[in-house]
Amino acid sequence: MKRSAVSVPSNVAEGFRRYHNKEFRQFLYIALGSCAELETQVIITKELNYIDSKVEKELLEILDHICRMITNLIKKL
């Protein structure tokens, strides 16, 4: 989960430093993939009873917000 969580902003930052919007967009899609991976890991973590439903809901809401921000950024490029 730590790797997935770090991967999201890392891909945004790496793509931002590229010189073309097409490359930046590709890295944003990779960041969205990492968000989906992290979302799956949160759900599995709940199913394994490592976290409770309240924590799961909070984490999924944060992830949803981040995914929407990235998606909106992709649309603006």
N, C-alpha and C positions, 0 to 999 in steps of 0.2 A: 504494500500500500504506500509506503514511503517513496518508493521509486516512481510509482505512477503519479503520486501527488507532486513530486519534484519535476517530473517530465512535462507537466502541463505548462507552467510558466517558463520552463527552460526552452521548450519549442517555440513559444511565443517570442521570447527574447532572441533566440537564434534566427528565426525568420525575419524579425524586425531589422536585424543587421544585414540582411541580404539587400542587394541593390535593385531588385525587381519585385513588383507586387505579385507576380505569378509565383515566385519562390516563397514570398511571405505567406501567400494564401495556402500553399502546400504545407508549410509548417503549422499553420493554424488548423488545417484538417488533421494533421498528426496530433496536435494538442487536443482536438475533439475526441480522437480515438483514445487518448490517454484518459480523458474524462470518462468515457464509456467503460474503460477498463477499471478505473477506480470505483465507478458506480457499481459494477458487478462485484468487486471485492467488498464493498460496504454491505451489499445484500448477503453475500456469503458469510461475512463476519457475523451478521445478525442471525442467520440460520444456524450458525455454529454456537450461538449464545455467548459470543465474546462481548457484544454490546446489546443494549436493550432497544426497544422500538423507538423510544424518544430520541436517543442518540442517532439511530439510523435515519429517522425522519429529518433531523437537523442537518446531518451530513448530506443527505440527498437533496435537500433544499438549497444548500450552498453550492453543490455541484451543478444543479439545474441553473442557478443564477450565472455561474461561471460559463457554462455551455452556451447560454443565451447571449452573453456578452461577446464571446468568441464568434458565434454565428452572426451577430450583428456587425462585427468588425469585418468578417469575410464579405458580407453583403456590400459594405461601403468601399471595398477595394475595387 
